[in-house]
Amino acid sequence: MVQIVCFIVTTGNTNINLLKFKDMNQESCKTTVTTSVFGSEEMLKSSPVDKIPQHPTMPEIAYRMVKDETIAQTQPRLNMATFVTTYMDHYATKLMNDAIALNYIDETEYPRVAVMCAKCINIIANLWNTPEQAKWKAGALGIGSSEACMLGGVAAWQRWKKRRMAAGKPYDKPNFVISSAYQVVWEKFAQLWQIEMRTVPLTTEKLTLCPKEAIAMCDENTICVVPIMGVTWTGLNDDVKALNDELDEFNKKTGYDIPIHVDAASGGFIMPFLYPDVEWDFRLKWVLSISTSGHKYGLVYPGLGWVVWKDKKFLPDSMSFSVNYLGADITQVGLNFSRPGAQILGQYYQFIRLGFEGYKAIQQNAMEIAKYLHGEIGTMKPFKNYSTDVTNPLFIWEMKKEHSKQCKWTLYDLQDKLKQNGWMVPAYTLPNKLEDTIVMRIVVRQGFSRDMADQLLGDIVNAVAELDKLQYPTTSRLSIESNVKIKGTVYTHTGK
Ligand SMILES: Cc1ncc(COP(=O)(O)O)c(C=O)c1O
């Protein structure tokens, strides 16, 4: 057999690392390969924090250092806190990996990717029942729902501003209306563009946006109302149809033109497949734009968001920028310029691979598993579900008052116990007027099976049994008893 002897010399210090691949036929060759990675000087040093290292490092060593920094992290598929895709099949993963070097914005070099993006927008617009007749529907991709929400919001603001200017009216005090269970992107939108955010509080009786209260907050300066399909904090859906109908009355009465932008970050890819008859989308008169996350129930790895307008006329010209230095005149709508293109290939692959029925089957399974967990957790002695409805494949629950009175722990302790088994199940307090309510949330996604659900349930039962034995209060319990607010330690996606 061929003998390979390979010397690898690390420059920059006196240390010389040696990799030896010895002749397999040699008697002396009991160990065939000596790896130098863990024998290297670098393995005795901390990784760079402040300054770029002076000298290069062997790729094997650099790889190990970066890879191993993430080694103690949770398994992504045990992360029940995130909404974002943690599983794609082999072909999707290969397609996306192959396209890792591709910059979406360079449409002259990658014209087919631009076309593929437009095809995805068409497909999504049709899933949302667009009335637009034009061959290419008006939409844009974003790095996630945040960018997509921003684009929807900015378009509503620009349309409003143009109308106000044309009417010779002031346009310096725009506002928008949303429930207090908004995702943080809307706070960013308000801050960055200086648009007042008016929030309709949720209460124990009103678990979703109350259309009447929303309308009561509207005036001539309202650029749009934003209902949410798949509220981050609760998993519930705002009633877009009821809002649309109230708004229609209100707009008729006042002569205003207040539209709706639907933040369908999660629901946008659930509703068309599981509830095609529910009207929440472009079938409704005042819904002029909708945003969603391709990287949530669109089933693509991060980061990918989509925004679609009901018709090109609702996408203001002021938001399209034309650049020509890439070799052609290219019109783009978006906050970013360069952005990864691989996600578009991933999304288009999923559309082709799964088709309508495939998406439906995956969302249906996620929903069934979420309902199963909801049923099981809701009947555990210490807990009650926040809502009897599971409208998206996620739900929240809280501790019963009676149990809370006699036990020594909180849901934050359960969260920490579950973490020991690798599960990320966040505990957090609800927003605004419900901030005393501590809840836990499970988001079921593709990649989570009924068997895994049973394992999680088993771990919850065991953790509760141990926690119930506690004789003395935990730290979180003491904090709550002395009215000290606890800051959640597990990421919740709410941005809070
Ligand atoms: C309702 C809602 N809107 C917007 C966002 C922001 O989405 P992204 O993380 O895709 O930017 C989220 C994220 O969870 C969300 O739940």
The ligand as an ORCA input file, in Angstrom:
! r2SCAN-3c Opt
* xyz 0 1
  C     -45.802     37.967     14.453
  C     -44.356     38.140     14.126
  N     -43.978     39.175     13.357
  C     -42.696     39.374     13.024
  C     -41.703     38.520     13.455
  C     -40.273     38.734     13.054
  O     -39.916     37.672     12.243
  P     -38.426     37.337     11.763
  O     -37.792     36.645     12.892
  O     -38.675     36.454     10.594
  O     -37.765     38.608     11.391
  C     -42.050     37.419     14.259
  C     -41.021     36.498     14.761
  O     -41.247     35.593     15.500
  C     -43.411     37.214     14.589
  O     -43.792     36.165     15.339
*
